[in-house]
């Protein structure tokens, strides 16, 4: 027979178990909204890291060589290959299923304030801001 004191503990345990099943991981490989790159996200310290692992067009059409970070204003960094390029820095948990930090945009060679939010088992919202102007896109999980 259940004691009247046991019921609150059973309910609390059920609620805590349900809450933990809703926590979703950003770990894995994600396809950008345009479908032109795949980004591998993994745990990194207390936050997450992400780097490019695949490009639809991995070669520079002008040179025939592997694509590089040519838009980077730092000449030394402009020579690094796009495959393996780190995109996130200081991405730390900021809410359930959300991380905030900075994202590097290889299209313009700039770094922006950013957040990454897992919005479903196979969807990730990536947002960036410059001042008051913000934008974002939804990435889908690749290779499930």
HUTAZI-V323497 format. One record per residue. N is the residue number from 0. RES is the residue in three letters. PHI is phi in whole degrees, 0 to 359 (* if undefined). PSI is psi as a letter, one per 40 degrees, with the letter a starting at -180 (* if undefined). NEAR is the number of other C-alpha atoms within 12 Angstrom. Layout:
# HUTAZI-V323497
n:N res:RES phi:PHI psi:PSI near:NEAR
n:N res:RES phi:PHI psi:PSI near:NEAR
This chain:
# HUTAZI-V323497
n:0 res:UNK phi:* psi:h near:6
n:1 res:UNK phi:284 psi:h near:9
n:2 res:UNK phi:281 psi:i near:9
n:3 res:UNK phi:293 psi:e near:10
n:4 res:UNK phi:275 psi:d near:11
n:5 res:UNK phi:285 psi:d near:12
n:6 res:UNK phi:302 psi:d near:13
n:7 res:UNK phi:300 psi:d near:13
n:8 res:UNK phi:291 psi:d near:14
n:9 res:UNK phi:295 psi:d near:15
n:10 res:UNK phi:296 psi:d near:14
n:11 res:UNK phi:298 psi:d near:14
n:12 res:UNK phi:298 psi:d near:14
n:13 res:UNK phi:295 psi:d near:14
n:14 res:UNK phi:294 psi:d near:14
n:15 res:UNK phi:295 psi:d near:14
n:16 res:UNK phi:295 psi:d near:13
n:17 res:UNK phi:293 psi:d near:12
n:18 res:UNK phi:295 psi:d near:14
n:19 res:UNK phi:289 psi:d near:14
n:20 res:UNK phi:286 psi:e near:14
n:21 res:UNK phi:277 psi:e near:16
n:22 res:UNK phi:293 psi:h near:19
n:23 res:UNK phi:243 psi:i near:22
n:24 res:UNK phi:265 psi:i near:29
n:25 res:UNK phi:272 psi:e near:38
n:26 res:UNK phi:302 psi:h near:27
n:27 res:UNK phi:135 psi:a near:30
n:28 res:UNK phi:253 psi:h near:28
n:29 res:UNK phi:237 psi:h near:37
n:30 res:UNK phi:265 psi:h near:32
n:31 res:UNK phi:296 psi:i near:27
n:32 res:UNK phi:301 psi:d near:20
n:33 res:UNK phi:284 psi:e near:15
n:34 res:UNK phi:76 psi:e near:19
n:35 res:UNK phi:261 psi:e near:18
n:36 res:UNK phi:207 psi:i near:30
n:37 res:UNK phi:241 psi:h near:32
n:38 res:UNK phi:239 psi:h near:36
n:39 res:UNK phi:268 psi:h near:33
n:40 res:UNK phi:250 psi:h near:33
n:41 res:UNK phi:214 psi:i near:23
n:42 res:UNK phi:295 psi:i near:21
n:43 res:UNK phi:213 psi:h near:21
n:44 res:UNK phi:62 psi:b near:12
n:45 res:UNK phi:270 psi:e near:14
n:46 res:UNK phi:236 psi:a near:28
n:47 res:UNK phi:229 psi:i near:34
n:48 res:UNK phi:236 psi:i near:34
n:49 res:UNK phi:214 psi:h near:34
n:50 res:UNK phi:217 psi:i near:33
n:51 res:UNK phi:287 psi:h near:34
n:52 res:UNK phi:242 psi:e near:26
n:53 res:UNK phi:203 psi:i near:26
n:54 res:UNK phi:230 psi:i near:27
n:55 res:UNK phi:297 psi:d near:19
n:56 res:UNK phi:242 psi:g near:18
n:57 res:UNK phi:282 psi:e near:23
n:58 res:UNK phi:243 psi:i near:18
n:59 res:UNK phi:289 psi:h near:17
n:60 res:UNK phi:294 psi:d near:11
n:61 res:UNK phi:284 psi:d near:9
n:62 res:UNK phi:251 psi:e near:10
n:63 res:UNK phi:77 psi:e near:11
n:64 res:UNK phi:268 psi:i near:14
n:65 res:UNK phi:305 psi:i near:22
n:66 res:UNK phi:299 psi:i near:28
n:67 res:UNK phi:239 psi:i near:31
n:68 res:UNK phi:281 psi:f near:32
n:69 res:UNK phi:296 psi:d near:24
n:70 res:UNK phi:272 psi:e near:23
n:71 res:UNK phi:291 psi:h near:23
n:72 res:UNK phi:291 psi:e near:17
n:73 res:UNK phi:274 psi:h near:13
n:74 res:UNK phi:305 psi:d near:13
n:75 res:UNK phi:293 psi:d near:13
n:76 res:UNK phi:283 psi:d near:18
n:77 res:UNK phi:294 psi:e near:21
n:78 res:UNK phi:266 psi:e near:19
n:79 res:UNK phi:287 psi:i near:20
n:80 res:UNK phi:292 psi:i near:27
n:81 res:UNK phi:291 psi:d near:36
n:82 res:UNK phi:291 psi:h near:27
n:83 res:UNK phi:97 psi:e near:25
n:84 res:UNK phi:297 psi:h near:33
n:85 res:UNK phi:286 psi:h near:30
n:86 res:UNK phi:254 psi:d near:38
n:87 res:UNK phi:257 psi:i near:38
n:88 res:UNK phi:221 psi:i near:28
n:89 res:UNK phi:55 psi:f near:28
n:90 res:UNK phi:281 psi:h near:34
n:91 res:UNK phi:242 psi:i near:25
n:92 res:UNK phi:303 psi:h near:24
n:93 res:UNK phi:232 psi:e near:18
n:94 res:UNK phi:191 psi:i near:16
n:95 res:UNK phi:302 psi:h near:20
n:96 res:UNK phi:62 psi:f near:29
n:97 res:UNK phi:223 psi:i near:27
n:98 res:UNK phi:230 psi:i near:37
n:99 res:UNK phi:230 psi:i near:30
n:100 res:UNK phi:176 psi:b near:29
n:101 res:UNK phi:229 psi:i near:29
n:102 res:UNK phi:232 psi:h near:34
n:103 res:UNK phi:266 psi:h near:33
n:104 res:UNK phi:253 psi:h near:31
n:105 res:UNK phi:292 psi:e near:29
n:106 res:UNK phi:293 psi:d near:20
n:107 res:UNK phi:231 psi:e near:15
n:108 res:UNK phi:73 psi:f near:22
n:109 res:UNK phi:243 psi:i near:23
n:110 res:UNK phi:247 psi:h near:24
n:111 res:UNK phi:231 psi:i near:30
n:112 res:UNK phi:298 psi:h near:29
n:113 res:UNK phi:211 psi:i near:33
n:114 res:UNK phi:221 psi:i near:35
n:115 res:UNK phi:232 psi:h near:42
n:116 res:UNK phi:230 psi:h near:36
n:117 res:UNK phi:282 psi:h near:31
n:118 res:UNK phi:256 psi:e near:23
n:119 res:UNK phi:186 psi:i near:19
n:120 res:UNK phi:303 psi:d near:23
n:121 res:UNK phi:235 psi:f near:23
n:122 res:UNK phi:223 psi:i near:27
n:123 res:UNK phi:226 psi:h near:34
n:124 res:UNK phi:263 psi:h near:30
n:125 res:UNK phi:246 psi:h near:39
n:126 res:UNK phi:233 psi:i near:29
n:127 res:UNK phi:220 psi:i near:30
n:128 res:UNK phi:224 psi:i near:22
n:129 res:UNK phi:237 psi:h near:17
n:130 res:UNK phi:61 psi:b near:10
n:131 res:UNK phi:269 psi:e near:9
n:132 res:UNK phi:271 psi:h near:12
n:133 res:UNK phi:233 psi:i near:15
n:134 res:UNK phi:205 psi:i near:17
n:135 res:UNK phi:189 psi:i near:24
n:136 res:UNK phi:210 psi:i near:22
n:137 res:UNK phi:252 psi:h near:25
n:138 res:UNK phi:260 psi:i near:33
n:139 res:UNK phi:245 psi:i near:30
n:140 res:UNK phi:293 psi:h near:29
n:141 res:UNK phi:257 psi:i near:25
n:142 res:UNK phi:72 psi:f near:12
n:143 res:UNK phi:273 psi:* near:10
